[in-house]
Amino acid sequence: MARKHNHKQLTKRQNQMLVPVIAFEITATFTAITDIIRARQFRHGNKVMWLLLSFVQPFGPWLYFWLGQKRK
């Protein structure tokens, strides 16, 4: 027996509102990964851990900036 799917499509307005959020998240992820690759030290954790966590959306990059990034 086939299941009926009740997926609601996003409206055009909702899609337009998501674009900047998605762009912001992609930028944060790219910036975090670049910083992690260049970093020699971290406040907590190590390079491999932060690289893996940076792909956990939407929190990974922001956790890195908050807890992992060594401030100068």
N, CA, C and O atoms as a MOPAC input file, in Angstrom:
PM7 MOZYME 1SCF
protein

 N      0.84400 1    -1.16800 1     0.00000 1
 C      0.00000 1     0.00000 1     0.00000 1
 C      0.89800 1     1.24200 1     0.00000 1
 O      1.80600 1     1.35000 1     0.82400 1
 N      0.65600 1     2.14100 1    -0.88500 1
 C      1.45400 1     3.36000 1    -1.00600 1
 C      1.07700 1     4.34900 1     0.09000 1
 O     -0.09300 1     4.50700 1     0.43900 1
 N      2.10300 1     5.00800 1     0.61900 1
 C      1.86300 1     6.01300 1     1.64300 1
 C      1.61900 1     7.36900 1     1.00300 1
 O      2.21800 1     7.71400 1    -0.01600 1
 N      0.74200 1     8.11500 1     1.61300 1
 C      0.47400 1     9.45900 1     1.13800 1
 C      1.40600 1    10.42000 1     1.89000 1
 O      1.44900 1    10.41500 1     3.12000 1
 N      2.14000 1    11.23200 1     1.14800 1
 C      3.06600 1    12.17900 1     1.75400 1
 C      2.41500 1    13.55000 1     1.83300 1
 O      1.84000 1    14.04100 1     0.86200 1
 N      2.51400 1    14.14600 1     2.98900 1
 C      1.95900 1    15.47700 1     3.20500 1
 C      3.07900 1    16.50300 1     3.32700 1
 O      3.18400 1    17.18800 1     4.34400 1
 N      3.90200 1    16.61100 1     2.31400 1
 C      4.97300 1    17.59800 1     2.32600 1
 C      4.42700 1    18.92500 1     1.83300 1
 O      3.87800 1    19.02300 1     0.73600 1
 N      4.58700 1    19.92300 1     2.64900 1
 C      4.14900 1    21.25100 1     2.23600 1
 C      5.32200 1    21.95900 1     1.58100 1
 O      6.43300 1    21.96400 1     2.11100 1
 N      5.07200 1    22.54400 1     0.45000 1
 C      6.09100 1    23.31300 1    -0.25500 1
 C      6.21900 1    24.68200 1     0.39700 1
 O      5.24300 1    25.24800 1     0.89000 1
 N      7.44300 1    25.20200 1     0.38900 1
 C      7.64700 1    26.55200 1     0.89100 1
 C      7.09400 1    27.55100 1    -0.11200 1
 O      7.13100 1    27.33200 1    -1.32300 1
 N      6.58700 1    28.64000 1     0.41800 1
 C      6.09600 1    29.68200 1    -0.47300 1
 C      7.28400 1    30.43000 1    -1.08300 1
 O      8.41900 1    30.29200 1    -0.62700 1
 N      7.01000 1    31.20800 1    -2.10100 1
 C      8.06800 1    31.99600 1    -2.73700 1
 C      8.70300 1    32.93900 1    -1.71900 1
 O      9.92300 1    33.10500 1    -1.70700 1
 N      7.90500 1    33.54600 1    -0.88200 1
 C      8.40600 1    34.46800 1     0.15100 1
 C      9.30200 1    33.73800 1     1.14800 1
 O     10.34500 1    34.26600 1     1.53400 1
 N      8.92100 1    32.55100 1     1.56400 1
 C      9.73500 1    31.77400 1     2.49500 1
 C     11.08000 1    31.40800 1     1.87200 1
 O     12.11600 1    31.46600 1     2.53500 1
 N     11.05400 1    31.02900 1     0.58400 1
 C     12.30500 1    30.73500 1    -0.11300 1
 C     13.20400 1    31.95900 1    -0.16500 1
 O     14.41400 1    31.85100 1     0.03700 1
 N     12.62300 1    33.12400 1    -0.43400 1
 C     13.39100 1    34.36400 1    -0.49200 1
 C     13.99500 1    34.69700 1     0.86800 1
 O     15.09600 1    35.24400 1     0.93600 1
 N     13.30800 1    34.38200 1     1.92300 1
 C     13.81800 1    34.65600 1     3.26700 1
 C     14.93400 1    33.69700 1     3.65300 1
 O     15.80000 1    34.05000 1     4.45500 1
 N     14.92700 1    32.49800 1     3.09900 1
 C     15.95100 1    31.51000 1     3.42300 1
 C     17.28800 1    31.77300 1     2.73100 1
 O     18.33200 1    31.37300 1     3.24500 1
 N     17.27600 1    32.42800 1     1.59500 1
 C     18.50000 1    32.64000 1     0.82100 1
 C     19.58600 1    33.34500 1     1.62900 1
 O     20.71600 1    32.85800 1     1.64100 1
 N     19.31300 1    34.46200 1     2.30500 1
 C     20.38300 1    35.10000 1     3.06700 1
 C     20.86700 1    34.25700 1     4.24500 1
 O     22.05000 1    34.28900 1     4.58500 1
 N     19.97000 1    33.51000 1     4.86300 1
 C     20.35600 1    32.64300 1     5.97500 1
 C     21.31100 1    31.56000 1     5.48600 1
 O     22.33000 1    31.28500 1     6.12100 1
 N     20.97900 1    30.95300 1     4.36500 1
 C     21.82900 1    29.91200 1     3.79000 1
 C     23.18000 1    30.48700 1     3.37900 1
 O     24.21600 1    29.87200 1     3.63000 1
 N     23.17800 1    31.65000 1     2.75500 1
 C     24.43100 1    32.29500 1     2.34700 1
 C     25.28800 1    32.62100 1     3.56400 1
 O     26.50300 1    32.43000 1     3.52800 1
 N     24.68000 1    33.10500 1     4.63200 1
 C     25.39800 1    33.42600 1     5.86200 1
 C     26.02300 1    32.17300 1     6.46000 1
 O     27.16300 1    32.20900 1     6.92400 1
 N     25.29200 1    31.07300 1     6.45400 1
 C     25.78300 1    29.80900 1     7.00900 1
 C     26.92300 1    29.23500 1     6.16600 1
 O     27.90200 1    28.72600 1     6.71300 1
 N     26.80400 1    29.31400 1     4.86200 1
 C     27.88200 1    28.84300 1     3.97800 1
 C     29.13600 1    29.67900 1     4.19400 1
 O     30.24000 1    29.13800 1     4.24900 1
 N     28.97500 1    30.98700 1     4.31700 1
 C     30.11700 1    31.86800 1     4.56200 1
 C     30.77700 1    31.54900 1     5.90300 1
 O     32.00300 1    31.49100 1     5.99200 1
 N     29.98100 1    31.34500 1     6.93300 1
 C     30.52100 1    31.00700 1     8.25300 1
 C     31.27500 1    29.69100 1     8.21500 1
 O     32.34300 1    29.57400 1     8.81500 1
 N     30.73600 1    28.70300 1     7.52200 1
 C     31.39400 1    27.39900 1     7.42100 1
 C     32.71900 1    27.52000 1     6.67900 1
 O     33.73100 1    26.98300 1     7.13100 1
 N     32.72600 1    28.21300 1     5.55800 1
 C     33.95300 1    28.39100 1     4.78300 1
 C     35.00700 1    29.14600 1     5.59800 1
 O     36.18300 1    28.78500 1     5.58100 1
 N     34.58500 1    30.18900 1     6.30800 1
 C     35.50700 1    30.96700 1     7.13300 1
 C     36.07400 1    30.12100 1     8.26600 1
 O     37.27200 1    30.18200 1     8.54500 1
 N     35.23400 1    29.34100 1     8.91500 1
 C     35.69500 1    28.47900 1    10.00900 1
 C     36.68800 1    27.44100 1     9.50300 1
 O     37.73200 1    27.23300 1    10.12200 1
 N     36.37700 1    26.78600 1     8.38500 1
 C     37.27600 1    25.76600 1     7.84500 1
 C     38.61900 1    26.37700 1     7.47300 1
 O     39.66500 1    25.79600 1     7.76500 1
 N     38.60100 1    27.53400 1     6.83700 1
 C     39.84300 1    28.21800 1     6.46800 1
 C     40.66000 1    28.54600 1     7.71000 1
 O     41.87300 1    28.33800 1     7.73100 1
 N     40.00100 1    29.05600 1     8.74100 1
 C     40.69500 1    29.40500 1     9.97000 1
 C     41.25400 1    28.17100 1    10.67300 1
 O     42.36900 1    28.20300 1    11.19400 1
 N     40.48800 1    27.09300 1    10.68900 1
 C     40.93300 1    25.84800 1    11.33100 1
 C     42.17000 1    25.29700 1    10.62600 1
 O     43.12000 1    24.87300 1    11.28400 1
 N     42.16300 1    25.30100 1     9.30900 1
 C     43.31100 1    24.77600 1     8.55200 1
 C     44.56700 1    25.58700 1     8.83700 1
 O     45.65400 1    25.01700 1     8.93300 1
 N     44.44300 1    26.90100 1     8.97300 1
 C     45.59600 1    27.77700 1     9.20600 1
 C     46.04100 1    27.81900 1    10.66900 1
 O     47.18500 1    28.17200 1    10.95500 1
 N     45.15100 1    27.46600 1    11.59200 1
 C     45.45000 1    27.59800 1    13.02400 1
 C     46.48800 1    26.58300 1    13.48000 1
 O     46.53300 1    25.44500 1    13.01300 1
 N     47.31300 1    27.03700 1    14.40500 1
 C     48.31000 1    26.14500 1    15.02000 1
 C     47.87500 1    25.69100 1    16.39700 1
 O     48.28600 1    24.63200 1    16.87000 1
 N     47.04100 1    26.49500 1    17.04200 1
 C     46.56000 1    26.16900 1    18.38600 1
 C     45.07400 1    26.47500 1    18.48300 1
 O     44.53200 1    27.29400 1    17.74100 1
 N     44.43500 1    25.78700 1    19.42700 1
 C     43.01600 1    25.97100 1    19.68100 1
 C     42.80800 1    26.12000 1    21.17200 1
 O     43.58400 1    25.58900 1    21.96700 1
 N     41.77400 1    26.83100 1    21.55400 1
 C     41.47100 1    26.95200 1    22.98600 1
 C     41.03200 1    25.60900 1    23.54400 1
 O     41.43800 1    25.23300 1    24.64400 1
 N     40.22500 1    24.89600 1    22.81500 1
 C     39.74500 1    23.56700 1    23.21200 1
 C     39.78900 1    22.67200 1    21.98100 1
 O     39.55500 1    23.13800 1    20.86600 1
 N     40.08400 1    21.40600 1    22.17300 1
 C     40.03800 1    20.44200 1    21.07500 1
 C     41.24300 1    20.51800 1    20.15800 1
 O     42.26400 1    21.12200 1    20.48500 1
 N     41.09400 1    19.88200 1    18.98600 1
 C     42.18200 1    19.84200 1    18.01400 1
 C     41.63800 1    20.07000 1    16.60500 1
 O     40.43300 1    20.21900 1    16.40200 1
 N     42.54200 1    20.09200 1    15.65200 1
 C     42.19600 1    20.43000 1    14.27700 1
 C     41.18000 1    19.45800 1    13.67200 1
 O     40.22000 1    19.89200 1    13.03600 1
 N     41.37600 1    18.17200 1    13.85900 1
 C     40.47100 1    17.16900 1    13.27200 1
 C     39.06600 1    17.30600 1    13.86100 1
 O     38.07100 1    17.25500 1    13.13800 1
 N     39.00200 1    17.47800 1    15.17100 1
 C     37.69900 1    17.61300 1    15.82200 1
 C     36.94800 1    18.83400 1    15.28700 1
 O     35.75900 1    18.74300 1    14.98000 1
 N     37.63700 1    19.97700 1    15.17400 1
 C     36.97400 1    21.18400 1    14.72200 1
 C     36.60800 1    21.11800 1    13.24100 1
 O     35.57900 1    21.65500 1    12.83000 1
 N     37.44700 1    20.46000 1    12.43800 1
 C     37.08400 1    20.30500 1    11.02000 1
 C     35.80500 1    19.48600 1    10.87600 1
 O     34.92400 1    19.83200 1    10.08900 1
 N     35.70900 1    18.41200 1    11.63000 1
 C     34.49700 1    17.58300 1    11.56700 1
 C     33.27800 1    18.34600 1    12.08900 1
 O     32.20800 1    18.30100 1    11.48300 1
 N     33.44300 1    19.04000 1    13.20800 1
 C     32.31700 1    19.78100 1    13.78800 1
 C     31.87400 1    20.95400 1    12.92100 1
 O     30.71100 1    21.35600 1    12.97300 1
 N     32.77800 1    21.50100 1    12.13400 1
 C     32.40200 1    22.65900 1    11.30900 1
 C     31.36100 1    22.29700 1    10.25100 1
 O     30.69200 1    23.18000 1     9.71400 1
 N     31.22100 1    21.00800 1     9.95000 1
 C     30.22600 1    20.57300 1     8.97300 1
 C     28.86500 1    20.27200 1     9.61100 1
 O     27.89700 1    19.99700 1     8.90200 1
 N     28.78800 1    20.32300 1    10.93800 1
 C     27.51700 1    20.10000 1    11.63200 1
 C     26.75700 1    21.42400 1    11.60700 1
 O     27.10600 1    22.37400 1    12.30700 1
 N     25.72400 1    21.46000 1    10.79600 1
 C     24.97700 1    22.70600 1    10.59700 1
 C     23.75700 1    22.73800 1    11.49000 1
 O     23.13800 1    21.69700 1    11.71400 1
 N     23.39900 1    23.86800 1    11.99500 1
 C     23.99700 1    25.18200 1    11.81800 1
 C     24.95100 1    25.56900 1    12.93100 1
 O     25.43900 1    26.69900 1    12.94400 1
 N     25.23700 1    24.66700 1    13.87000 1
 C     25.96700 1    25.04700 1    15.07400 1
 C     27.47700 1    24.90000 1    15.00200 1
 O     28.18700 1    25.59300 1    15.73100 1
 N     27.98900 1    24.03100 1    14.16100 1
 C     29.41800 1    23.72900 1    14.13700 1
 C     30.33500 1    24.92700 1    13.98400 1
 O     31.21400 1    25.12900 1    14.82100 1
 N     30.15800 1    25.73300 1    12.93600 1
 C     31.04800 1    26.87900 1    12.76600 1
 C     30.97200 1    27.85800 1    13.94000 1
 O     31.98600 1    28.41200 1    14.36200 1
 N     29.77900 1    28.06000 1    14.45400 1
 C     29.61200 1    29.01800 1    15.54900 1
 C     30.22300 1    28.49800 1    16.83800 1
 O     30.73900 1    29.28500 1    17.63200 1
 N     30.17800 1    27.18600 1    17.06600 1
 C     30.86000 1    26.60800 1    18.22400 1
 C     32.36500 1    26.80500 1    18.11200 1
 O     33.03700 1    27.09900 1    19.10100 1
 N     32.88600 1    26.64200 1    16.90600 1
 C     34.31600 1    26.86300 1    16.71000 1
 C     34.69000 1    28.30200 1    17.03600 1
 O     35.65500 1    28.53600 1    17.76300 1
 N     33.94700 1    29.26700 1    16.51300 1
 C     34.26200 1    30.67400 1    16.78200 1
 C     34.15600 1    30.99000 1    18.27500 1
 O     34.90000 1    31.82300 1    18.79300 1
 N     33.24400 1    30.33200 1    18.94700 1
 C     33.00000 1    30.61000 1    20.36300 1
 C     33.98500 1    29.87800 1    21.26700 1
 O     34.52800 1    30.47400 1    22.19700 1
 N     34.22600 1    28.56800 1    21.00300 1
 C     35.01300 1    27.75200 1    21.92400 1
 C     36.38100 1    27.31200 1    21.39400 1
 O     37.28000 1    27.02800 1    22.18600 1
 N     36.54700 1    27.25200 1    20.11800 1
 C     37.77800 1    26.66400 1    19.59100 1
 C     38.81900 1    27.65100 1    19.12900 1
 O     40.01900 1    27.40400 1    19.25400 1
 N     38.37100 1    28.76000 1    18.60100 1
 C     39.29100 1    29.71400 1    17.98300 1
 C     40.17700 1    30.35900 1    19.05400 1
 O     39.69900 1    30.93000 1    20.03400 1
 N     41.48700 1    30.24300 1    18.82100 1
 C     42.45700 1    30.86000 1    19.74300 1
 C     42.52300 1    32.34100 1    19.44000 1
 O     42.80400 1    32.74200 1    18.31000 1
 N     42.26700 1    33.14400 1    20.44400 1
 C     42.31600 1    34.59200 1    20.25500 1
 C     43.72200 1    35.10600 1    20.48200 1
 O     44.44300 1    34.62400 1    21.35500 1
 N     44.09200 1    36.07000 1    19.69900 1
 C     45.46300 1    36.60500 1    19.79000 1
 C     45.56400 1    37.74500 1    20.74500 1
 O     46.64700 1    38.30000 1    20.93100 1

